[in-house]
Amino acid sequence: MYAERLMLETDMAGKLKRVPKLPPNKKLEAIFLVISDDAVSTAAFRRVPHPDIAGKVIIKGDIMSSAPSSSWDLPE
C-alpha cells in the first residue's frame, strides 16, 4: 500500500474539473479534506509557552496595563 496525494478542483456544480487517471483493477480509499481559504486566517489558536520556561516565569508588577484591554480577549 502506498499513498499518493491528489489535489482536485470542482466547478460551480461540484463536479470535478479534471478526472485523475487511476491505476487499473485496484481498490482505492479516498479521504476528502475541503481546503478553505478563510479557515486558515480565522482559525483561533491557543498560545503556549516554550517547555523550557513553562511554570518558571515570575510576574513582577502590573501586566494588565502592558497591552490594551481589547488584546486580552476578556469576557465583558
C-alpha positions as CSV (number, residue, x, y, z in Angstrom):
1,M,0.0,0.0,0.0
2,Y,1.3,3.5,-0.8
3,A,-0.2,7.0,-0.6
4,E,-0.5,9.4,-3.4
5,R,-1.7,13.0,-2.9
6,L,-4.0,14.4,-5.4
7,M,-5.4,18.0,-5.5
8,L,-8.8,18.0,-7.1
9,E,-10.8,21.1,-8.2
10,T,-14.6,21.3,-8.7
11,D,-16.7,23.6,-10.8
12,M,-19.7,25.6,-9.7
13,A,-21.9,22.5,-9.7
14,G,-19.5,20.5,-7.5
15,K,-18.3,18.3,-10.4
16,L,-14.6,17.5,-10.9
17,K,-12.9,19.8,-13.4
18,R,-10.4,17.1,-14.4
19,V,-10.8,13.5,-13.6
20,P,-7.4,12.0,-12.5
21,K,-6.0,8.8,-14.1
22,L,-6.1,6.0,-11.6
23,P,-4.4,2.6,-11.6
24,P,-6.5,-0.2,-13.3
25,N,-8.0,-3.1,-11.3
26,K,-7.2,-1.6,-7.9
27,K,-9.2,-0.7,-4.8
28,L,-8.8,2.9,-3.7
29,E,-9.7,4.6,-0.4
30,A,-10.3,8.3,-0.6
31,I,-10.5,10.9,2.2
32,F,-11.5,14.3,1.1
33,L,-10.4,17.4,3.0
34,V,-12.1,20.6,1.8
35,I,-9.5,23.4,1.7
36,S,-11.0,26.7,2.7
37,D,-9.1,30.0,2.1
38,D,-10.6,31.8,5.1
39,A,-10.3,28.9,7.5
40,V,-6.5,29.4,7.8
41,S,-6.7,33.1,8.7
42,T,-9.6,32.9,11.1
43,A,-8.7,29.8,12.9
44,A,-8.2,30.5,16.6
45,F,-5.2,29.0,18.3
46,R,-4.1,28.9,21.9
47,R,-0.6,30.2,22.6
48,V,1.5,28.2,25.0
49,P,4.9,28.9,26.5
50,H,8.0,27.1,25.4
51,P,8.6,24.0,27.6
52,D,11.9,25.4,28.8
53,I,10.2,28.3,30.5
54,A,6.7,26.9,31.3
55,G,6.0,27.3,35.0
56,K,9.2,29.2,35.7
57,V,8.0,32.7,35.0
58,I,7.5,35.1,37.9
59,I,5.2,38.0,37.4
60,K,6.6,41.2,39.0
61,G,4.1,44.1,38.6
62,D,1.0,45.0,36.7
63,I,0.7,43.0,33.5
64,M,-2.8,44.2,32.7
65,S,-1.6,47.7,31.6
66,S,1.1,46.2,29.3
67,A,-1.4,45.8,26.4
68,P,-4.8,47.3,25.6
69,S,-7.8,45.6,27.1
70,S,-9.1,44.7,23.6
71,S,-6.0,42.5,23.1
72,W,-6.7,40.4,26.3
73,D,-9.9,38.8,24.9
74,L,-11.6,39.0,28.3
75,P,-15.4,38.5,28.8
76,E,-17.2,41.7,29.3
